[in-house]
Amino acid sequence: MNRSAAAPVATPASVQGWMLLAMVLWGVNVSAVKALTASFEALPLAALRMAVACVALSAVVLWRRGGLPLLGARQLAAMAGCAFLMVYANQILFAHGLQRSTATNGALIMALSPLVSALMAALVFREPLTPRRLLGVALGFAGVAAVVLSHPGATLSHAGLGDLMLALSVISFAVGGVGVQRLARQLDPLSMSWVIYLIGTAMLIVHAALGPSPLGVAQLFPGAWPWVLVLFSGVAATAAGNLIWNRSISVIGIARTAVFLYWVPVFGVGFAALLLGETLTVWHLFGFAAVMGGTWLGTRPARPSS
């Protein structure tokens, strides 16, 4: 596909500013989704948020391009795989995980994203796995384990299962990001984000429609404030945030883009304490320090050999 219709090439400096804004949105979004789990079931919530994001992305696509992108069969198949991982599986795991865990734990576990993305880049793009990076892996997962085991009597029956699902949502999103980096060589980020979210949202809607519980007006419209949060989560955090994310991957690559996810737990934990009144413990601080330290070690570029 011709990329002449793509936006002007961004500079790394401008990407950094936009990525920091996206991290603020994602940090707030953890608390927003946690609050929404009290009003919606996990699957309908994921479908609603993604449907709102699709409407927003569709409006931007039609405004910027004046038409629909032309895609080949292989591109569509690749984007369907990204949609399954980054939208369908990621959102189901994320919503179910937050139902069982806390926004604070969710924000801390999301800090593993840079580490997982760096490992995927090493596996797929043949970046070296140095002892320092392997130490970062061990330290990062130790931090997540500290958060999970901080629950009194923690088991995989409740909060521990929620934390595990949140970690799996991080892995699913990172694996899909590898596909985005490959597709970015052929497509502009706007078209890529739009098609990925259309396909992923269709998967969520079909799943919700075939679910055991029929969706009625009471389930879909629990009140005005929940829908304010749905609109924020769908338009600002999901549509705008992931458009910025995919644009950044196309400019500086997934490993360097993922480094900005250091900021999600900073904003996420802060907003969880401020907006939801969640209590911070010593285990949270230890887990935060371990995850951040492990992520820093795991994503630092290797020194050139002399």
Secondary structure, DSSP 8 states (H G I E B T S, - for coil): ---TTS-----HHHHHHHHHHHHHHHHHHHHHHHHHTTTS-HHHHHHHHHHHHHHHHHHHHHHHHSS-----HHHHHHHHHHHIIIIIIHHHHHHHHHHHS-HHHHHHHHTTHHHHHHHHHHHHH-----HHHHHHHHHHHHHHHHHHHTSTT--TTTHHHHHHHHHHHHHHHHHHHHHHHHHTTTS-HHHHHHHHHHHHHHHHHHHHHTSSS---HHHH---HHHHHHHHIIIIIIIIIHHHHHHHHHHHH-HHHHHGGGGHHHHHHHHHHHHHS-----HHHHHHHHHHHHHHHHHHS------
